[in-house]
Amino acid sequence: GRGAGGAGWVGMQSAVFVAVRHGGRMERGGRRRSEPEEADKGRMKRTIIKDWKTRLSYFLQNSSNSNKRKCKKTGKHCNYFRPSPEEAQLWSEAFDELLANKYGLAAFRAFLKSEFCEENIEFWLACEDFKKTKSPQKLTSKAKKIYNDFIEKEAPKEINIDFQTKNTIAQNIQEATHTCFSAAQKRVYSLMENNSYPRFLESEFYQELCKKTPISRATQGT
């Protein structure tokens, strides 16, 4: 019935595809065959850049909430300026240079999200916020939240650290101090610096930021 007809149609499509593919290989040679491949690569590159811009916009908006008051005169987009190629190139000199720049940090978060390891930068940011906390009560509540979110087994954003470090943190958060997560934060920082950071510098998006020609006019500050 219907299933057999469908299977026949799929088989016919496959046969046509194979015939065309083999025909292209035998008759047209490598030069012709590379043109569609190049077009596919171009489309893929544009898609990657578009996805990056979407994630980047999200992280910039969320990281800029606390700074919106400063921007009333110039409008809400004043914090979203694309860096100059020279500024972007500075990020390749040191990992700290990248993390210290708001646009750079948002771009790196977008990159980690594309690699499905954004929990590393989120944990690092949570630790930075934790270290600035003054109230002992808030320190304890934040420590427990960080533990629940990132440290404990099966945590929703569980980071990759050893069992002993996890155990030490579990004991220390009972009487939380600013150094509760120091060892884990150093480990995650090192992981990002040695693995994700070099890949970020090689990414299409970062390479585009370092070029003189912008990705699009929409991302240019005026």
Secondary structure, DSSP 8 states (H G I E B T S, - for coil): -HHHHHHHHHHHHHHHHHHHHHHIIIIIHHHHHHHHHHHHHHHHHHHHHHHHHHHHHHHHHHHTGGGGGGGTTT-GGGGG----HHHHHHTTT-HHHHHHSHHHHHHHHHHHHHTT-THHHHHHHHHHHHHT---HHHHHHHHHHHIIIIISTT-TT-----HHHHHHHHHHGGG--TTTTHHHHHHHHHHIIIIIHHHHHHSHHHHHHTSSS-S-GGG---
